[in-house]
Amino acid sequence: MDLLVQATLNGLLLGLVYALVALGLSLIWGVMEVVNLAHAEYLMLAMYATYWLWALGRVDPLVAAPVVLPLFFLLGWLTYRVLVRRVLAAPMVSQIFATFGLLFFLRYSAFAAFGPNVRGIWQSRLEGSLTLGPWYVGVPQLAAAVVALGAFALLWLFLNRTKTGKALQATAQDRVVAQTLGIDVEQMFALAWGVGIAAVALAGISLMPFYQVSPTVGDAFLLIAFASVVLGGFGTVAGALVGGIGIGLVENVLGALIAPTFKLLFAFAVFVLMLLVRPQGLVGE
Amino acid sequence: MKRISRRRFLRYGGAGLLALSGAERLAALASAQEPTIPIGVVYPLTGALARIGASIKNAVDLAAEIVNTPHPELDPLVLARPAGLPRLRGAKLRLLWADSKGDPATGRAETERLIERERVVAVVGAYQSAVTATASLAAEAKGIPFLNPESSSPKLTERNFKWFFRTGPHDVTFTKLFFDMMEDLKKRGHRISKIAILSEDTEFGATAVGVERVFAQRYGYEVVATELYTSPPASVEAELLRIRRSGCDVIFGQNYLVDAVLITRTLKQMRWFPQGLIVHDAGWVVPDYLQTVGDDGNYVLTRVSWALGMGRRKPLVTRVNELYRQRFGTDMDETNARSFTGLLALAAAINEAGSTRPDAIRQALAGLSLPGRQLIMPWEGIEFDFRGQNRHAAGLMAQILDRQYKVVWPFSLAEADIVWPAPPWERRG
């Protein structure tokens, strides 16, 4: 029982971080049906940005967001303007290759710029853990989870309570109709990229107090993000949330109860099952 | 225009040709006095392991330099005194570096390239057991000696390869250290009976797990949990939860850098630490580990095959390290000290062979006998058994104390007293 509760706690916290990673992936697909294979590379870049802020300027990850987020919003926006826009009309295969190429471009740029070393920060203000009876909660993990929940809440408000957010939703539903209604679809696409990449950057910042960055760190997260999106439902914000938590729980609870060796296997078994049984995902339509 | 007569043409032309061939012969003579011996060196120079690859490269380059130029101050280090290889008229080693990228397929392809295109007479490599396994396969197929200084999978020398030699210890020797140390601790009155294993799941980790289980049975310990994960893991919480619940006394670990940091941090968050965390070097001895976790890394016990602290008993260690420090600004580490020694052993064998023919080098390696005092290792020497394993390769146990790796076992060689059991987190400074 103790084990189950602890594993559920761990799964929940980690799942929220997964959800935040998956959010941008889902959003970008939802708005313009482009699969961004380079998604986790932005996570890596954001982790580096957080690391260097800390290493060079002693900026704690706790307060790195105001610097990093606008930068990555811009980066996402630029990615759309420079690369994605040009392949938008091309067949799906071309889009996939474009983002696949982007993945390698970003990864090896990071190798060239930062070297292959694994880098982590220490003495962040977020350290240690809280004990709750026989259980514990890691402080940086808890902070990351709270940040993720906050980000989801803000995004929900933005999408449902602002004119721009509603325009973004309209674009996602039908870009032709949206265009005839006077919505600048191009701007909406760029916005989706900006917001999506900023979201994954936020995940990167939150990870830094307890995880380390190297140019290949994306590998640990890209497939998990895809599994989350498939589990929750491709293209919806709620789907990313449900899916991320779901994968985090499956991994930790089944891992702790049965065998951690197979925790990724469990996650991807759920992924395949979902595709077979309910391809639209848990909260998809 | 003045016409050149045929006779004149022949006279000058002939003289010119003669002069030319003479010059060529002279050049050949000059180069025969100092021919170079091409040796292939395969390590992960880019990719996730590039940092360790770079430190290995420093050590191997330094070893080649010590062979190639006179270093009487490093006496009695093997081949330090003369310039080049005396039995090959002072021939110098020429290292040809190849990058395995940490990938077995690349390691093998690069080894093949070195042998076929660069015509190397022997190959040294390749740090990771998985890469050494494939790279040495290429050398075996081509009949070129392959010397491995630092891979620790026991399987490598169980393949009945004719051309494979390993100077360093392997996991069986290393794992035996864990148990012999625990036996000594039990004699001091500590109660240790249950072992949990937490390991990455490639050749390195998975093989070590097998060896640990066999030894546990032989020494009468119970393995209460075995958790394997794929490195780098997104988290190790599920693994450590199960391990804590298993009620183990010690954890054995085979882990790379990201994993090692994650394990340390997770243990701290759980506010739990076993009596002993005993690990196979790897990520736990990369300098970044202690830099990242700081004092939280204290009390981890790791096997090492070399430690700077040995310098007190063996001044040669300090002198070589001084030279290394001058060049590269850091100390040698226990991995690249093995690589350094590996290249020296190969050079000694080539010198013994007095020839650069691969079969002569192989013969010399098989019969090599280097005494321990000519090495910077804590070994009795280097002599290969019929499998190509150095029968004298052994290790030490070091404990991280105050952010330093101190030799703590065997007790007779210890530079600091072992702290056992490790204090709980609350009682650490």
Chai-1 contact restraints between the chains, C-beta under 6 A:
chainA,res_idxA,chainB,res_idxB,connection_type,confidence,min_distance_angstrom,max_distance_angstrom,comment,restraint_id
A,L3,B,L241,contact,1.0,0.0,6.0,A-B,restraint_1
A,L3,B,R245,contact,1.0,0.0,6.0,A-B,restraint_2
A,Q6,B,L241,contact,1.0,0.0,6.0,A-B,restraint_3
A,N10,B,E237,contact,1.0,0.0,6.0,A-B,restraint_4
A,L14,B,S235,contact,1.0,0.0,6.0,A-B,restraint_5
A,P116,B,G47,contact,1.0,0.0,6.0,A-B,restraint_6
A,P116,B,A48,contact,1.0,0.0,6.0,A-B,restraint_7
A,P116,B,A50,contact,1.0,0.0,6.0,A-B,restraint_8
A,N117,B,R51,contact,1.0,0.0,6.0,A-B,restraint_9
A,V118,B,L257,contact,1.0,0.0,6.0,A-B,restraint_10
A,V118,B,V258,contact,1.0,0.0,6.0,A-B,restraint_11
A,G120,B,V261,contact,1.0,0.0,6.0,A-B,restraint_12
A,G120,B,T292,contact,1.0,0.0,6.0,A-B,restraint_13
A,W122,B,T292,contact,1.0,0.0,6.0,A-B,restraint_14
A,W122,B,G294,contact,1.0,0.0,6.0,A-B,restraint_15
A,S129,B,Q269,contact,1.0,0.0,6.0,A-B,restraint_16
A,Y136,B,Q269,contact,1.0,0.0,6.0,A-B,restraint_17
A,Y136,B,M270,contact,1.0,0.0,6.0,A-B,restraint_18
A,G138,B,Q269,contact,1.0,0.0,6.0,A-B,restraint_19
A,Q212,B,V258,contact,1.0,0.0,6.0,A-B,restraint_20
A,Q212,B,V261,contact,1.0,0.0,6.0,A-B,restraint_21
A,T216,B,A48,contact,1.0,0.0,6.0,A-B,restraint_22
A,A220,B,P232,contact,1.0,0.0,6.0,A-B,restraint_23
A,A220,B,A234,contact,1.0,0.0,6.0,A-B,restraint_24
A,N252,B,A238,contact,1.0,0.0,6.0,A-B,restraint_25
A,G255,B,A238,contact,1.0,0.0,6.0,A-B,restraint_26
A,A256,B,A238,contact,1.0,0.0,6.0,A-B,restraint_27
A,A256,B,L241,contact,1.0,0.0,6.0,A-B,restraint_28
A,A256,B,R242,contact,1.0,0.0,6.0,A-B,restraint_29
A,P260,B,E227,contact,1.0,0.0,6.0,A-B,restraint_30
A,P260,B,A238,contact,1.0,0.0,6.0,A-B,restraint_31
A,P260,B,E239,contact,1.0,0.0,6.0,A-B,restraint_32
A,T261,B,L228,contact,1.0,0.0,6.0,A-B,restraint_33
A,K263,B,A238,contact,1.0,0.0,6.0,A-B,restraint_34
